[in-house]
Amino acid sequence: MSNALPWINEELEEIERRGLRRRRRMVEPLPGGRCRIDGREMWNFAGNDYLNLSQDPRVIAAAQQAAAEAGTGATASALICGRTQWHARLEEQLAEFEGTESALLFPTGFAANMGVIVAVVGREDAVFSDRLNHASLVDGCRLSKAALTIYDRKNLSALSEALSAASSVRRRLIVTDSIFSMDGDAAPLADLCELAEAHDAMLMIDEAHATGVFGAQGKGFAEFAGVEDRVHFRVGTLSKALGASGGFVSGSQSLIDWLWNRARPQIFSTALPPPVCAAAGAAVEIIRTEPQRRTELLQRCGDFRAALIAEGFATIEAAVAPIFPILLDDPQLAVRTAAALEERGFLVGAIRPPSVPPGTSRLRITLSWAHDQRVIEEFTTALRDVLRDVAPGS
Ligand code: PMP
């Protein structure tokens, strides 16, 4: 073997020096919003299992039964022979849940986002992407080769101008997270719909952190904002509030037919494992029949956010989701603060570039329906003590 790899250790040392090196660790999930790390049990305030469905006995039983009947893997892409009755049933269920003609599964939410963008715009088109969009939307935009404009959702007049300037290209596509994964705030969906309509543009939204959490029926933020019918492409994941794994797109039959024929990640990847589809199907059913989970969760989120603001922590006041950033700027400080919280029995995310822009390292705290008022209060006290000791002034 040639000696062509020393650059890797040099680069690793460099990211270590900047406090940006990430190390692998093992987390054992436990029921009730808890986990175990290095033999120590703690509360998990870091995941995206917003409704605690990954641990629900009904969801687990559905996966177990599908594994017993279908085996563990789909064995081929959906187009070849990987689309089993569990896939077909889940797609039907998702279409019914979303109130659309059809739905299509993808191996991950990441793949769904990339796949849709590349299937609907290309070299002759223009794409407009929010500055803080998820990496899967960013990569999809780049891969599509469409002319890319990055916009700031707080300055939509600039987006309007950019759309006007692109009036002569073949197609225009606006893409946005509906709930931003690191800030927890929402996209101005009604304004984006208006701009899309005024400029004859398509609008795509990523509901990854909103499916199951927002809206009277739990469909997501477009439902909550009353704009479902004005959004062309709605992408969701099965991996957060649904507690499973995978992505999906819901829409008209012709859109789904187009994606079946053109969305490369679902053409060229093995279909989701049947037990995962069965688990997601059971989760959709719970979301449909137990709306109190999301209303209780959002109520606790409102109270927790008010407590963070009252404490004077550097959070994002406009956030609406079960996602709570505490901005600490310095990456090493974020890591030290998270480690101190772990000592007290609470796991939170320490988020550093490139997951967030430089200078905005933070704690990312998430609430789950499994966290009751008492636990949230204990956590708030721990947060106050730790921030005072480790990051005074934050
Ligand atoms: N979109 C957003 C906003 C996300 O936060 C994530 C996951 N971090 C994804 C898409 C990707 O979803 P998945 O984990 O299902 O690939």
Boltz pocket constraint, residues with backbone or C-beta under 6 A from the ligand:
constraints:
  - pocket:
      binder: B
      contacts: [[A, 108], [A, 109], [A, 110], [A, 111], [A, 113], [A, 134], [A, 136], [A, 177], [A, 179], [A, 180], [A, 181], [A, 206], [A, 208], [A, 209], [A, 237], [A, 238], [A, 239], [A, 245], [A, 246], [A, 247]]
      max_distance: 6.0
